[in-house]
Structure formats: structure tokens, C-alpha cells
């Protein structure tokens, strides 16, 4: 049990690395993660899990292949869910703070392994 409320903004402010999500909570079989992003993340898909992106600060572009509707832009206070199996990537022109809600089995970059991929062990490190 957590000792009290968690400030998502304070959690994001503690992050030192871009594209390195950290788990700040768990609800049943879902992790709540925070991350700072800037630049572009590689294309990937999660075959068995949906992925939710909530923007706290900045603006996030979520690229999707044309057959899946093309890109969407998510601003502060907005969220978007990428359904399982949809190839996508994320990008931000400026530093953007996001919250991810994902099933505990979700791999950071799907089955793609890149220099930006983070293991679950890395994501579970305390802030």
C-alpha cells in the first residue's frame, strides 16, 4: 500500500532521462508510468496490450499507419489509447511529460529492441 497521494508532476520532475518510463503505481494488472519524452521513438506494436498516453505538459504526436487513421496530436490534459496490434510511434518537438497506463506485461517497445528500449526492471527502479 502506498503511503499517500502521488503527484504525477513531481514524479516527472524527478526523471533525469528522456524515454525512460518509471512505474509510479499499479491498479490491478495495470502499471501507471511517468516519462519525459522529446524527439522520436521507434515504430513498434504491442500485439496483446492496449497502451494509454496522457499528456501532462507539452504536445505528443502519436503516429499510426494510415490504415489505422494516421497521426493524432495529444495536448495537456488529453489522452489517447493505442489499441493492441496497431503499429505506432511517438514524437515530441519539445520536452513533454506523459503518463502511460499499460498492462504489466507490456514491453516498452513491443518486440522491437532499440537503444531507447527499457526493461521492466529499469522501469521499476525507485525515482
C-alpha positions as CSV (number, residue, x, y, z in Angstrom):
1,X,0.0,0.0,0.0
2,X,1.3,3.5,-0.9
3,X,1.8,5.9,2.0
4,X,-0.2,8.7,0.4
5,X,-1.1,10.5,-2.8
6,X,1.3,10.6,-5.7
7,X,1.9,13.8,-7.6
8,X,2.4,12.9,-11.3
9,X,4.1,16.3,-11.9
10,X,6.6,15.8,-9.0
11,X,7.3,12.3,-10.3
12,X,8.0,13.6,-13.8
13,X,10.2,16.4,-12.4
14,X,12.4,13.8,-10.8
15,X,13.1,12.0,-14.1
16,X,16.7,12.5,-15.3
17,X,16.5,10.6,-18.7
18,X,14.2,11.1,-21.7
19,X,12.3,8.0,-22.9
20,X,12.9,6.1,-19.7
21,X,9.5,5.5,-18.1
22,X,9.2,4.7,-14.4
23,X,6.4,2.9,-12.7
24,X,4.7,5.0,-10.0
25,X,1.7,2.9,-9.3
26,X,-0.3,-0.2,-10.0
27,X,-4.0,-0.8,-10.4
28,X,-4.9,-4.5,-10.7
29,X,-2.9,-5.6,-13.7
30,X,-2.1,-2.1,-15.0
31,X,1.0,-0.1,-14.3
32,X,0.9,3.7,-14.1
33,X,4.1,5.1,-15.5
34,X,5.6,8.5,-16.0
35,X,8.1,9.6,-18.6
36,X,9.7,12.7,-20.2
37,X,10.0,12.5,-24.0
38,X,11.5,14.6,-26.7
39,X,12.4,13.7,-30.2
40,X,11.1,10.5,-31.8
41,X,10.6,6.9,-30.5
42,X,10.9,4.0,-33.0
43,X,7.9,2.4,-34.6
44,X,6.5,-0.7,-32.8
45,X,3.4,-2.5,-31.8
46,X,2.1,-4.3,-28.7
47,X,0.4,-7.4,-30.0
48,X,-1.6,-8.2,-26.8
49,X,-2.0,-4.9,-25.0
50,X,-3.6,-1.5,-25.4
51,X,-1.5,1.5,-24.4
52,X,-2.8,4.8,-23.0
53,X,-0.9,8.1,-23.3
54,X,-1.9,11.0,-21.1
55,X,-0.1,14.3,-21.6
56,X,0.7,16.5,-18.5
57,X,2.9,19.1,-20.3
58,X,3.8,19.7,-23.9
59,X,2.4,18.1,-27.0
60,X,2.7,14.5,-28.2
61,X,2.3,13.2,-31.7
62,X,1.3,9.6,-31.9
63,X,2.0,8.3,-35.4
64,X,-0.2,5.4,-36.7
65,X,-0.1,3.8,-40.1
66,X,-2.6,5.3,-42.5
67,X,-4.8,2.2,-42.4
68,X,-5.2,2.8,-38.6
69,X,-6.2,6.5,-39.0
70,X,-2.8,8.3,-39.3
71,X,-1.3,10.5,-36.6
72,X,-3.1,12.1,-33.7
73,X,-1.9,15.0,-31.5
74,X,-2.4,15.0,-27.8
75,X,-2.1,18.1,-25.6
76,X,-2.1,18.8,-21.9
77,X,-5.0,17.1,-20.0
78,X,-5.8,14.9,-23.0
79,X,-5.2,11.2,-23.5
80,X,-5.3,8.7,-26.4
81,X,-5.4,4.9,-26.4
82,X,-3.5,2.9,-29.0
83,X,-5.3,-0.4,-29.5
84,X,-3.3,-3.6,-29.3
85,X,-1.7,-4.6,-32.6
86,X,-1.5,-1.1,-34.0
87,X,2.0,0.0,-35.2
88,X,2.7,3.4,-33.7
89,X,5.5,5.7,-32.7
90,X,5.5,8.8,-30.5
91,X,7.3,12.1,-31.0
92,X,7.5,15.5,-29.3
93,X,9.2,18.6,-30.5
94,X,9.7,19.9,-27.0
95,X,10.2,18.1,-23.7
96,X,6.8,16.6,-23.0
97,X,5.7,14.9,-19.7
98,X,3.4,11.9,-20.1
99,X,1.6,9.3,-18.1
100,X,1.4,5.8,-19.5
101,X,-1.2,3.2,-18.4
102,X,-0.3,-0.2,-19.6
103,X,-0.8,-3.9,-18.7
104,X,2.0,-5.2,-16.6
105,X,3.1,-7.5,-19.4
106,X,3.6,-4.6,-21.9
107,X,7.2,-4.4,-23.2
108,X,8.5,-0.9,-23.6
109,X,8.9,-1.0,-27.4
110,X,6.9,-4.1,-28.2
111,X,9.0,-6.8,-29.7
112,X,11.4,-4.1,-31.2
113,X,14.7,-3.8,-29.4
114,X,16.3,-0.3,-29.7
115,X,18.7,1.9,-27.8
116,X,15.6,3.5,-26.2
117,X,14.0,0.3,-25.0
118,X,13.9,-0.1,-21.3
119,X,13.5,-3.3,-19.4
120,X,10.7,-3.7,-16.8
121,X,13.4,-3.9,-14.1
122,X,14.7,-0.5,-15.2
123,X,11.2,0.9,-15.2
124,X,10.5,-0.4,-11.7
125,X,13.6,1.4,-10.1
126,X,12.6,4.0,-7.5
127,X,12.6,7.6,-8.5
